[in-house]
Amino acid sequence: MFRIRENEIADALTTADLWQIMLKEVPPIAAEYFIGGAGSLNTLKSNVLAFQQVTLAPSGAIKHKKIETKTKIFGQELSVPFFTAPVGSLRTLWPMGDAVVSQVAGEFGTATTLSTLSMTPMEKVAEASSGPKWLQLYLCGGVETAKRGIKRAKDAGFSALVLTIDTAVSGDRIAHARMKPMDAVSSIFSGPRKIARAIHKVKLAPQMIPRTGWLWRHFNDGGMLPFVNVTNERGEPMPYAGIGEQLASSAVTWSDLPWVKEAWGDQPLIVKGVHCAEDALKAEELGATGVIFSNHGGRQLGQAIPSLQIVAEAMPKLHAAGSKLDCAMDGGVRSGLDVLVGLSYGLKAVGLGRVVAGGLGAGGHMGTSRAFELVKEDLIRSMELLGVQNISQIHNQGEKLRRESMVLGTAHLPEFYF
Ligand SMILES: Cc1cc2nc3c(=O)[nH]c(=O)nc-3n(C[C@H](O)[C@H](O)[C@H](O)COP(=O)(O)O)c2cc1C
């Protein structure tokens, strides 16, 4: 009934183009959650800036017959060295959003990570994908609830568990809070400030009217759904409104790792939200197979170390300590060139968060596929231009591929989009 912006998506040449289409398609009250940087957006912007400031040194007169992008991480083969990072509430961008993302990831031969705070049943997400499925775990609802989720994930065929450790409380996402999202989704017939909430809803009309496609799809898909992958002992899902307080009362500590590992069993256990080598080694000591260096896409601590800097500092230390961890990162990756830069530090793969959200919000399956395609094409082109044929060569040449820039300041860098 409502047309997808097919031509605009096909014409998108960068993931920033897709992000701009997403902002046209999705009303600000819903889109702001995905922009969602903490505090002054300093961490979010530095994540992106850190990649833009890297310079690379190509080797000339090299033409490889075929570029090979496959990698192996957490014991699993991926056709491309990037995977989808867990992003909550994807279903507010597109009907069955998490399943659409997992389907596309499978089509590109790679893994999808489903967020605990998702609104699509994990069984549907698993069914949709022909690739590896990983479940990200928060301990919302407590130990028994988490164990129920872990069992469900094992039964549904998820092959890695990603435990996020950087959410002791939710970050201060000021722009999102100013939009009063809870007032927008709560009923005006009960609770305090009924009139204020009714007025708030009416005031949203101007952003909804030009976005009737989103509105129609959203309500046809069930509107604001509960978090169906977090269920209580009666099988009831956690309501959307419970999220903030649930996160704060269920922060992960190191003492949780042993029982999580035992409940999950022999498959890979990954710790996400690691900011330094010391925490990575601690995770390894407690039985983790791998880590994802991440500052949660700049959504948690304002002024955290940019993700790429975490990697640059931590990887040599892990190497020196003889660590056997498989390492990945996320945060600020916007292109295939960024993927390559991440791999040059010895990472096996990198995660994409907002790039995937931007594609999904721009146009469901088509937009998400275009996002993957743009990153993959840019990776292959960058490998050809650098003179490297496969991921091992990127690992082997490592720091020889990068050079310190002589250009001071940031005036030469592109505008920040997302
Ligand atoms: C809207 C949004 C929701 C997110 N939800 C989760 C989540 O539920 N669990 C989690 O571990 N990380 C979550 N993250 C963090 C991502 O997994 C990832 O660390 C981050 O998006 C990477 O940065 P990027 O967006 O610059 O790629 C979320 C990120 C975004 C943008």
The ligand as an SDF file (V2000), in Angstrom:
LIG
                    3D

 31 33  0  0  0  0  0  0  0  0999 V2000
   19.5280    1.8740   18.9120 C   0  0  0  0  0  0  0  0  0  0  0  0
   20.5810    1.0110   19.5190 C   0  0  0  0  0  0  0  0  0  0  0  0
   20.2110    0.0050   20.3950 C   0  0  0  0  0  0  0  0  0  0  0  0
   21.1770   -0.8240   20.9480 C   0  0  0  0  0  0  0  0  0  0  0  0
   20.7870   -1.8580   21.7460 N   0  0  0  0  0  0  0  0  0  0  0  0
   21.7210   -2.6850   22.2640 C   0  0  0  0  0  0  0  0  0  0  0  0
   21.3430   -3.8140   23.0260 C   0  0  0  0  0  0  0  0  0  0  0  0
   20.1650   -4.0790   23.2250 O   0  0  0  0  0  0  0  0  0  0  0  0
   22.3270   -4.5920   23.5480 N   0  0  0  0  0  0  0  0  0  0  0  0
   23.6550   -4.3180   23.3340 C   0  0  0  0  0  0  0  0  0  0  0  0
   24.5210   -5.0440   23.8240 O   0  0  0  0  0  0  0  0  0  0  0  0
   24.0360   -3.2780   22.5770 N   0  0  0  0  0  0  0  0  0  0  0  0
   23.1090   -2.4730   22.0380 C   0  0  0  0  0  0  0  0  0  0  0  0
   23.4970   -1.4230   21.2500 N   0  0  0  0  0  0  0  0  0  0  0  0
   24.9260   -1.2130   20.9670 C   0  0  0  0  0  0  0  0  0  0  0  0
   25.3210   -1.9420   19.6960 C   0  0  0  0  0  0  0  0  0  0  0  0
   25.3250   -3.3180   19.8880 O   0  0  0  0  0  0  0  0  0  0  0  0
   26.7110   -1.5270   19.2370 C   0  0  0  0  0  0  0  0  0  0  0  0
   27.5990   -1.6160   20.3090 O   0  0  0  0  0  0  0  0  0  0  0  0
   26.7580   -0.1080   18.6520 C   0  0  0  0  0  0  0  0  0  0  0  0
   25.5940    0.1750   17.9330 O   0  0  0  0  0  0  0  0  0  0  0  0
   27.9590    0.0330   17.7540 C   0  0  0  0  0  0  0  0  0  0  0  0
   28.0800    1.3350   17.3170 O   0  0  0  0  0  0  0  0  0  0  0  0
   27.5620    1.8290   15.8850 P   0  0  0  0  0  0  0  0  0  0  0  0
   26.0910    2.0590   16.0250 O   0  0  0  0  0  0  0  0  0  0  0  0
   28.3410    3.0880   15.6920 O   0  0  0  0  0  0  0  0  0  0  0  0
   27.8830    0.7630   14.8740 O   0  0  0  0  0  0  0  0  0  0  0  0
   22.5430   -0.6080   20.6570 C   0  0  0  0  0  0  0  0  0  0  0  0
   22.9010    0.3910   19.7590 C   0  0  0  0  0  0  0  0  0  0  0  0
   21.9440    1.1860   19.1780 C   0  0  0  0  0  0  0  0  0  0  0  0
   22.3570    2.2310   18.1820 C   0  0  0  0  0  0  0  0  0  0  0  0
  1  2  1  0
  2  3  1  0
  2 30  2  0
  3  4  2  0
  4  5  1  0
  4 28  1  0
  5  6  2  0
  6  7  1  0
  6 13  1  0
  7  8  2  0
  7  9  1  0
  9 10  1  0
 10 11  2  0
 10 12  1  0
 12 13  2  0
 13 14  1  0
 14 15  1  0
 14 28  1  0
 15 16  1  0
 16 17  1  0
 16 18  1  0
 18 19  1  0
 18 20  1  0
 20 21  1  0
 20 22  1  0
 22 23  1  0
 23 24  1  0
 24 25  2  0
 24 26  1  0
 24 27  1  0
 28 29  2  0
 29 30  1  0
 30 31  1  0
M  END
$$$$
